[in-house]
Amino acid sequence: MSGIFVIALLLWILGGTLGIDATLTAFIALSLLILSGILQWKDILNESGAWNTLVWFSVLVMMASQLNKLGFIPWLSGAIGGSLKGMNWILVMVILIVAYFYSHYLFASSTAHISAMYSAFLAVAISAGVPPMLGALMLGFFGNLCSSTTHYSNGPAPILFGSGYVKQGQWWRMNAILGILYFVIWIVVGSLWMKLIGMW
């Protein structure tokens, strides 16, 4: 088993050089575990939480990529940016952060969310007069904080949800409360702190 672990580790480390994708590495390691008799096929089938995560997460990732590919996300970013012209920059920043945070419900990947919306929202913020460093940092902070929004919001979330300790309704309810707490701490206290230390 330790030999298979070393093979998997080396393939993950050298995958870029060897042209081996991380998914292929996982399948190679799994195949070696089955062929060596360490795992039986029934052991794999009994991992219902892992299969549940795989199916739901793959569907959600595909949906998020299609929303971006079909132009919905750029349209949404443009619509939000267009409706904020002429407003006070503080109000623009708050609206952008709230929209950025809650738009994560449309994404099953933080990487997809940030790559689709961060630069567009930052451009809108700067054009509205938000200090560039403040806008960049706030959107960066909330790009990470929105990872708790749903049970499909990032890679670890479906695995945590699949453990069954937290029900979906409870997860979303807790995040609604945490979202408000994040806004108060990061937008109000965080902005004042960054102003105090001279970051903007």
C-alpha positions in Angstrom: 0.0 0.0 0.0 2.8 2.4 0.8 4.3 1.7 -2.7 1.0 2.8 -4.3 0.9 5.9 -2.1 4.4 6.8 -3.3 3.4 6.2 -7.0 0.3 8.4 -6.6 2.4 11.1 -4.8 5.0 11.1 -7.5 2.4 11.2 -10.3 0.7 14.2 -8.7 4.0 16.0 -8.2 5.4 15.3 -11.7 2.0 15.2 -13.5 2.5 18.5 -15.2 5.9 17.4 -16.5 4.7 13.9 -17.6 1.4 15.1 -19.0 -0.6 13.1 -16.5 -3.8 14.8 -15.2 -4.6 14.6 -11.5 -7.8 12.6 -12.3 -5.8 10.0 -14.3 -3.4 9.8 -11.3 -6.4 9.0 -9.0 -7.7 6.4 -11.3 -4.2 4.8 -11.6 -3.9 4.6 -7.8 -7.4 3.2 -7.5 -6.8 0.6 -10.2 -3.5 -0.5 -8.4 -5.4 -0.8 -5.1 -8.0 -3.0 -6.7 -5.5 -5.1 -8.7 -3.3 -5.7 -5.7 -6.3 -6.8 -3.6 -6.0 -4.0 -1.0 -9.5 -2.9 -2.0 -12.4 -4.9 -3.4 -14.9 -3.5 -5.8 -17.6 -3.8 -3.2 -15.6 -1.6 -0.8 -15.7 1.1 -3.4 -19.4 0.7 -4.1 -20.1 0.9 -0.3 -18.7 4.5 -0.3 -22.1 6.1 -1.0 -21.0 9.5 0.3 -18.1 9.6 -2.2 -20.4 8.6 -5.1 -23.0 11.2 -4.0 -20.3 13.9 -3.9 -18.9 12.9 -7.3 -22.3 12.9 -9.1 -23.6 16.1 -7.5 -20.3 18.0 -7.8 -19.8 17.1 -11.4 -23.3 18.2 -12.4 -22.9 21.5 -10.5 -19.4 22.2 -12.0 -20.8 21.6 -15.5 -23.8 23.9 -14.9 -21.5 26.7 -13.6 -19.2 26.4 -16.6 -22.2 26.4 -19.0 -23.6 29.6 -17.3 -20.2 31.2 -18.0 -19.9 29.8 -21.5 -23.4 30.9 -22.6 -22.7 34.4 -21.4 -24.9 34.6 -18.4 -22.2 35.5 -15.9 -20.7 38.3 -18.1 -24.2 39.6 -18.7 -24.9 39.6 -14.9 -21.7 41.4 -14.2 -22.4 44.0 -16.8 -26.0 44.5 -15.7 -24.9 45.1 -12.1 -22.1 47.4 -13.1 -24.4 49.4 -15.4 -27.0 49.9 -12.7 -24.5 51.5 -10.3 -23.4 54.5 -12.3 -23.5 57.8 -10.5 -23.8 56.3 -7.0 -21.5 57.0 -4.0 -18.5 54.8 -4.1 -19.1 53.4 -0.6 -22.6 52.3 -1.6 -21.2 50.8 -4.8 -18.6 48.8 -2.9 -21.2 47.4 -0.5 -23.6 46.5 -3.3 -20.8 44.9 -5.3 -19.6 42.8 -2.4 -23.1 41.6 -1.5 -23.8 40.7 -5.1 -20.4 39.0 -5.4 -21.0 37.0 -2.2 -24.5 35.8 -3.1 -23.8 35.2 -6.7 -21.6 32.3 -5.5 -24.9 30.3 -5.3 -24.6 29.9 -9.1 -21.1 28.3 -8.8 -19.8 25.0 -7.7 -16.2 26.2 -7.7 -14.5 29.2 -6.1 -12.0 29.3 -9.0 -14.8 29.5 -11.6 -16.6 32.2 -9.5 -13.5 34.3 -9.1 -12.2 34.0 -12.6 -15.7 34.9 -14.0 -16.5 37.8 -11.8 -13.6 39.2 -9.8 -12.0 41.4 -12.6 -15.4 42.6 -13.9 -16.5 43.7 -10.4 -13.1 45.2 -9.6 -13.3 47.3 -12.8 -16.8 48.5 -11.9 -15.6 49.4 -8.3 -12.6 51.3 -9.5 -14.6 53.2 -12.1 -17.1 54.2 -9.4 -14.3 55.7 -7.3 -13.6 52.9 -4.8 -9.9 53.1 -3.8 -8.3 50.3 -5.9 -6.5 48.6 -3.0 -9.6 48.5 -0.9 -11.7 47.2 -3.8 -9.2 44.5 -4.7 -8.8 43.3 -1.1 -12.5 43.3 -0.3 -13.3 41.3 -3.4 -10.4 39.0 -2.6 -11.6 38.4 1.0 -15.1 37.7 -0.1 -13.9 35.4 -2.8 -12.8 33.2 0.0 -15.6 33.9 2.5 -18.3 32.8 0.0 -16.9 29.3 0.1 -19.3 28.6 3.0 -22.4 29.7 1.1 -23.7 26.2 0.0 -22.9 22.6 0.3 -21.5 22.7 -3.2 -19.6 26.0 -3.0 -16.1 24.6 -3.2 -14.2 21.3 -3.3 -14.3 20.4 0.4 -18.0 21.5 0.9 -19.7 18.4 -0.7 -17.4 16.1 1.3 -18.3 17.9 4.6 -22.0 17.8 3.6 -21.8 14.2 2.6 -20.8 13.3 6.2 -24.4 13.9 7.1 -23.9 15.9 10.2 -25.4 19.1 8.8 -28.6 19.1 6.9 -28.9 21.3 3.7 -31.5 23.7 5.2 -29.4 24.1 8.3 -26.3 24.7 6.2 -28.0 27.5 4.2 -29.6 29.0 7.3 -26.3 29.2 9.1 -24.7 30.8 6.1 -27.4 33.4 5.9 -26.5 34.5 9.4 -22.8 34.1 8.8 -23.1 36.2 5.6 -24.5 39.2 7.6 -21.8 38.7 10.2 -19.1 38.7 7.4 -20.5 41.9 6.0 -20.4 43.7 9.3 -16.9 42.4 10.2 -15.2 42.7 6.8 -16.9 45.7 5.3 -17.4 47.9 8.3 -14.7 47.0 10.8 -12.3 45.8 8.1 -12.6 48.9 5.9 -12.0 51.2 9.0 -9.0 49.1 10.1 -7.5 49.2 6.6 -8.0 53.0 6.6 -6.4 53.3 10.0 -3.3 51.4 8.9 -3.1 53.4 5.7 -3.9 50.7 3.1 -6.2 53.1 1.3 
